[in-house]
Amino acid sequence: MQRNLLQLFYLLSAILFVMGLRGLSHPKTARRGMFRAEFGMLLAIVGTLLHHEIISYKWIAAGLVLGTLIGVPMAIWIPMTAVPQRTALSHSFGALAASLIGISEYYRHGAALGSLRVGVIGVEVMLGSLTFTGSLMAAGKLQGLIRGYPITYKGQNVFNLSILAGMLVLIAALMFIPASTAAFYSLVGLAFFFGVMLILPIGAADMPVVIALLNSYAGLTDAAMGFMLDNKIQIITGSLDGSSGFILSILMCRAMNRSITNVLFGAFGKVEEQAAGSLEAKRPIRQCSIEEAAEILGTARTAVFVPGYGMAVSQAQHRVREVADVLKNKGVTVRYGIHAVAGRMPGHMNVLLAEANVPYDELYDMDQINSQFPETDVVVVVGANDVVNPAAKRVRGSPIYGMPILEVERARVVIVCKRSLAAGFAGIDNELYYGEKTLMLFGDAKETMVKLTSALKE
Amino acid sequence: MIDLGLIGDLYVFVLAGFLGYQVISRVSPLLHTPLMSATNAISGISLVGSLVVAGAGYNEVSTVLGFVAVTASTINVVGGFLITDRILKMFRTGK
């Protein structure tokens, strides 16, 4: 009887989770939706605490308190620019929990589980362990603890695929000989190792895809844990999370015109030597001063800001909004054009601009803004590079060829705010900088925006 | 022998996946970051499995592993929901 009641609690939680995710279809309904999901979580936890097998609350209470003490600061104090690495860390925590519970299950029952159940545990522990170390690696790269560019070596793909095959062989072996602890713990070790190896060759620019993919793995891990414990709420939640991460990775890949295999095995972001060599060493560029830029912006009718990762690095989002405010006071129509892979995770730029009090109805995605560029007087590119590189449309040999871009060139004037002429994360030169409509405004994004605001006010 | 429990679980998994696909496809691209932190938060449901392992007193190893798992899952639940709300609060219209 009590068991059935618990299952009903879980069913209600599952419904509330789905309603919560549905709320995210619009910013207006999003918060209300999340309150429902929170209530669902509370129901599931309280219901579980009444579980008949629980005999002591000592360790449970300790874990809940410690987790809250770590979780709250991670949510409240971190800057919005650090949300990508927080997300990656969160994937690793979830995966760690799943992996440890899998180990506990095997330790407790061992061969008594039978081949099918051991197989399930094997898959669960493999997914959990590789997602754990993989997500830690991703978080390290995003935080800058590990260098962001791809680390590649000869035979890398063959090596990684062999580890994957090795893990699958070990799972099969476990199913034949469920009592083999050696096979089980080798599987755990190999999976930890595989997670590291999988993220090693991935460059910073590919992080939006990889984070989404790890999100999907974390979901699948949760679902696998549900299979292992025969717990439907975990299967449902894991499946929802898995499909969410999967959809996001597909969207990100589409925004870069690449396939998931290419992201995982292609080592994007590696400097393409032949591409760099084929470019003329020095071509003329046109620079402009702050005053000139202010003059152009102040007399425009419409202006579009195109933010990129550079804006996040220099924390310039508030200063960009201040420029926009002055322009709006002068009667200029201001919009923001946002590329899906600008930044380090899906939706990164939207969050930063929202943090700077930019109303979300001024944020336009690529399809919406591209049709408006021909009627735009000025585009200001702030810290974006590859997502506005016309080589994606014109240069067949380019690593980003075919990637849909923000067609800023179609506007009357393009002002590019940039630290120097260095190449973007794809390691390729940007033709936009040499275009006849382009004016380069060199300097740190934040400082430039501050100067621009005061120049506009004069 | 076919394990009927697992087959039932498979039904749930596949259908929830379809449901997820339908629901997530309609999420506004504006909110992709809070979507990720929200899925982080609900993935903390691994807490329910961890709670039992930490509290059932199966053996010392399981209890310790369960304790770590409870801690890790709680970080996701608490931190995930808090940051999702923090992000969502920032999205405003101009009018």
Contacts between the chains, C-beta under 8 A, distances in Angstrom:
chain1	res1	chain2	res2	distance
A	10	B	48	7.8
A	13	B	45	7.7
A	14	B	16	7.9
A	17	B	42	5.2
A	18	B	19	6.5
A	18	B	23	6.1
A	20	B	38	6.8
A	20	B	42	7.3
A	21	B	20	7.7
A	21	B	23	5.1
A	21	B	24	6.6
A	21	B	27	7.2
A	21	B	35	7.5
A	21	B	38	6.8
A	21	B	39	7.8
A	22	B	23	5.3
A	22	B	26	7.4
A	24	B	27	4.6
A	24	B	28	6.9
A	24	B	31	5.0
A	24	B	34	6.7
A	24	B	35	5.4
A	24	B	38	6.7
A	25	B	26	4.5
A	25	B	27	5.7
A	25	B	28	5.9
A	26	B	28	6.0
A	27	B	28	6.9
A	27	B	30	6.3
A	27	B	31	6.5
A	27	B	88	7.2
A	27	B	91	4.2
A	30	B	31	6.1
A	30	B	34	6.7
A	30	B	88	4.8
A	30	B	91	7.3
A	31	B	85	6.5
A	31	B	88	4.9
A	31	B	89	7.1
A	34	B	38	6.2
A	34	B	81	6.8
A	34	B	84	5.6
A	34	B	85	6.1
A	34	B	88	6.6
A	37	B	38	6.8
A	37	B	41	7.2
A	37	B	42	5.9
A	37	B	81	7.5
A	38	B	81	5.3
A	40	B	42	7.9
A	41	B	41	7.4
A	41	B	42	6.8
A	41	B	44	7.1
A	41	B	45	7.0
A	41	B	77	5.9
A	41	B	81	7.3
A	44	B	45	6.2
A	44	B	47	7.9
A	44	B	48	5.5
A	45	B	47	6.3
A	45	B	48	6.8
A	45	B	51	7.4
A	45	B	77	7.8
A	48	B	47	7.7
A	48	B	48	4.4
A	48	B	51	5.1
A	48	B	52	6.8
A	49	B	51	6.6
A	51	B	51	7.3
A	51	B	52	5.4
A	51	B	55	7.8
A	53	B	52	5.6
A	53	B	55	7.7
A	53	B	56	4.4
A	54	B	51	7.1
A	54	B	52	6.2
A	54	B	55	3.8
A	54	B	56	5.9
A	55	B	55	6.6
A	55	B	56	6.4
A	55	B	57	5.0
A	56	B	55	5.6
A	56	B	57	5.7
A	57	B	55	6.1
A	59	B	54	4.5
A	59	B	55	6.5
A	59	B	63	5.7
A	59	B	64	8.0
A	59	B	66	6.6
A	59	B	67	4.4
A	59	B	70	7.3
A	60	B	51	5.7
A	60	B	54	5.1
A	60	B	55	4.7
A	60	B	67	8.0
A	60	B	70	6.1
A	62	B	67	6.3
A	63	B	50	7.5
A	63	B	54	5.9
A	63	B	66	7.7
A	63	B	67	4.9
A	63	B	68	7.5
A	63	B	69	7.6
A	63	B	70	2.9
A	63	B	71	4.4
A	63	B	74	6.2
A	64	B	70	6.4
A	64	B	74	5.3
A	66	B	71	4.8
A	66	B	74	7.5
A	67	B	70	6.6
A	67	B	71	4.4
A	67	B	72	7.0
A	67	B	73	6.9
A	67	B	74	2.4
A	67	B	75	4.7
A	67	B	77	7.6
A	67	B	78	6.5
A	68	B	74	5.9
A	68	B	78	5.0
A	70	B	71	7.3
A	70	B	75	5.0
A	70	B	79	7.6
A	71	B	74	6.2
A	71	B	75	4.1
A	71	B	76	7.2
A	71	B	77	7.3
A	71	B	78	3.6
A	71	B	79	3.5
A	71	B	80	7.8
A	71	B	82	7.3
A	72	B	78	6.0
A	72	B	79	6.9
A	72	B	82	6.5
A	74	B	75	6.9
A	74	B	79	4.7
A	74	B	83	7.7
A	75	B	78	7.2
A	75	B	79	4.2
A	75	B	80	7.5
A	75	B	82	3.6
A	75	B	83	4.0
A	75	B	86	6.6
A	76	B	82	6.4
A	76	B	83	7.9
A	76	B	86	7.1
A	78	B	83	7.8
A	80	B	87	7.6
A	83	B	33	6.2
A	83	B	37	7.3
A	83	B	83	7.3
A	83	B	87	7.5
A	86	B	37	7.9
A	86	B	79	7.7
A	86	B	83	6.9
A	87	B	33	7.9
A	87	B	36	5.3
A	87	B	37	6.3
A	87	B	40	6.3
A	90	B	37	7.5
A	90	B	40	4.2
A	90	B	75	7.4
A	90	B	76	5.4
A	90	B	79	6.7
A	90	B	80	6.3
A	91	B	40	7.0
A	93	B	72	4.1
A	93	B	73	7.3
A	93	B	75	5.1
A	93	B	76	5.4
A	94	B	40	7.1
A	94	B	43	4.7
A	94	B	44	6.8
A	94	B	46	5.9
A	94	B	72	7.0
A	94	B	73	6.9
A	94	B	76	5.3
A	96	B	68	7.4
A	96	B	69	7.4
A	96	B	72	4.9
A	97	B	46	4.7
A	97	B	47	7.7
A	97	B	50	5.6
A	97	B	68	7.6
A	97	B	69	3.9
A	97	B	70	7.8
A	97	B	72	4.3
A	97	B	73	4.7
A	98	B	46	5.6
A	98	B	69	7.8
A	100	B	65	4.3
A	100	B	66	7.7
A	100	B	68	5.6
A	100	B	69	4.7
A	100	B	72	7.9
A	101	B	46	7.4
A	101	B	49	5.5
A	101	B	50	5.8
A	101	B	53	5.6
A	101	B	65	6.8
A	101	B	66	7.1
A	101	B	69	5.2
A	103	B	65	6.1
A	104	B	53	5.4
A	104	B	58	7.6
A	104	B	61	6.8
A	104	B	62	4.2
A	104	B	65	4.3
A	104	B	66	6.4
A	104	B	69	8.0
A	107	B	59	7.6
A	107	B	61	5.5
A	107	B	62	6.5
A	107	B	65	7.9
A	108	B	58	5.4
A	108	B	59	6.7
A	108	B	62	5.7
A	116	B	3	5.5
A	116	B	6	6.8
A	117	B	3	7.6
A	120	B	6	7.2
A	211	B	36	7.2
A	212	B	36	7.5
A	215	B	36	5.7
A	215	B	39	6.2
A	215	B	40	7.7
A	218	B	40	7.7
A	218	B	43	5.7
A	219	B	39	6.8
A	219	B	43	6.3
A	222	B	43	5.2
A	222	B	45	6.8
A	222	B	46	5.5
A	223	B	13	5.8
A	225	B	46	5.8
A	225	B	49	5.7
A	226	B	9	7.0
A	226	B	13	7.9
A	226	B	49	7.6
A	227	B	6	6.7
A	227	B	9	5.3
A	227	B	13	7.4
A	229	B	49	4.9
A	230	B	5	5.3
A	230	B	9	6.5
A	231	B	48	6.7
A	231	B	49	5.8
A	232	B	9	7.0
A	232	B	12	5.3
A	233	B	45	6.0
A	233	B	48	6.5
A	234	B	45	5.6
A	234	B	46	6.5
A	234	B	48	6.8
A	234	B	49	6.1
A	235	B	9	5.6
A	235	B	12	5.0
A	235	B	13	5.0
A	235	B	16	6.7
A	236	B	12	6.2
A	236	B	13	7.9
A	236	B	16	4.3
A	237	B	42	5.4
A	237	B	43	6.5
A	237	B	45	4.4
A	238	B	13	7.7
A	238	B	43	7.2
A	238	B	45	8.0
A	239	B	12	7.7
A	239	B	13	5.1
A	239	B	14	7.8
A	239	B	16	3.7
A	239	B	17	4.5
A	239	B	20	5.9
A	240	B	16	5.9
A	240	B	17	7.9
A	240	B	19	7.2
A	240	B	20	4.0
A	240	B	23	7.5
A	240	B	24	7.7
A	240	B	39	7.3
A	240	B	42	7.3
A	241	B	20	7.7
A	241	B	39	4.4
A	241	B	42	6.8
A	241	B	43	5.0
A	242	B	17	6.7
A	242	B	20	7.3
A	243	B	17	5.1
A	243	B	20	3.5
A	243	B	21	4.9
A	243	B	24	6.0
A	244	B	20	6.2
A	244	B	24	4.6
A	244	B	35	6.4
A	244	B	36	7.8
A	244	B	39	4.9
A	245	B	36	7.9
A	245	B	39	7.1
A	247	B	21	6.7
A	247	B	24	4.9
A	247	B	25	6.3
A	248	B	24	8.0
A	248	B	32	6.4
A	248	B	35	7.5
A	248	B	36	7.1
A	251	B	29	7.7
A	251	B	32	7.9
A	340	B	29	6.8
A	345	B	32	7.8
A	345	B	33	6.1
A	345	B	36	6.7
A	346	B	29	7.9
A	346	B	32	3.6
A	346	B	33	6.4
A	346	B	35	7.6
A	346	B	36	6.6
A	347	B	29	6.7
A	347	B	30	6.7
A	347	B	31	6.4
A	347	B	32	3.1
A	347	B	33	3.7
A	347	B	34	7.4
A	347	B	35	7.3
A	347	B	36	7.7
A	348	B	33	6.1
A	350	B	29	7.7
A	350	B	30	5.0
A	350	B	31	7.5
A	350	B	32	7.5
A	350	B	33	6.8
A	351	B	33	4.6
A	351	B	34	7.5
A	351	B	87	5.6
A	351	B	90	7.2
A	354	B	87	7.5
A	354	B	90	4.1
A	354	B	91	4.9
A	354	B	92	7.4
A	355	B	90	5.2
A	357	B	90	7.9
A	357	B	92	7.2
A	359	B	92	5.7
A	359	B	93	5.1
A	359	B	94	3.3
A	359	B	95	7.7
A	360	B	30	5.7
A	360	B	91	5.0
A	360	B	92	6.9
A	360	B	93	6.5
A	361	B	93	5.3
A	361	B	94	5.8
A	361	B	95	7.6
A	362	B	94	6.5
A	363	B	30	6.3
A	365	B	29	5.5
